[in-house]
Amino acid sequence: MQITKAEMEIMQVLWKSGRRMTTNEIMEYFPDKNKTTILTLAGRLLDKGALQSVKRGRSHAHEYWAAISEEDYRKIQTKSFLFSIHNGSAKSLISSLFQAENLTKKDIEELREFINSEADSYD
């Protein structure tokens, strides 16, 4: 499942709210977008399985909610990236981060602590 930048903005609003939201409630976060745009983006997200919705009453209003958690989406995208760019190798990914000098000493220490704690759970 690939979510575009514009679609991701809607997902972020829904994830952050943690509840069902109507089109009008979502629109409050995007004063520069018209209702048609929001409905189009929501429709694409529904087609992708990222959102679910239900019709409310006779007004044709819908409530939307995330069908996938932010954490699960992040895991899916990370796995996809790892396999498409790094041939499934976490070592290759981490090596790239080091070689690109994108890691601070604090980042390295946090990674070391994380890896050590995860390794302990495999024993």
Secondary structure, 3 states (H helix, E strand, C coil): CCCCHHHHHHHHHHHHHCCCEEHHHHHCCCCCCCHHHHHHHHHHHHHHCCEEEEEEHHHCEEEEEECCCHHHHHHHHHHHHHHHHHCCCHHHHHHHHHHCCCCCHHHHHHHHHHHHHHHHHHC
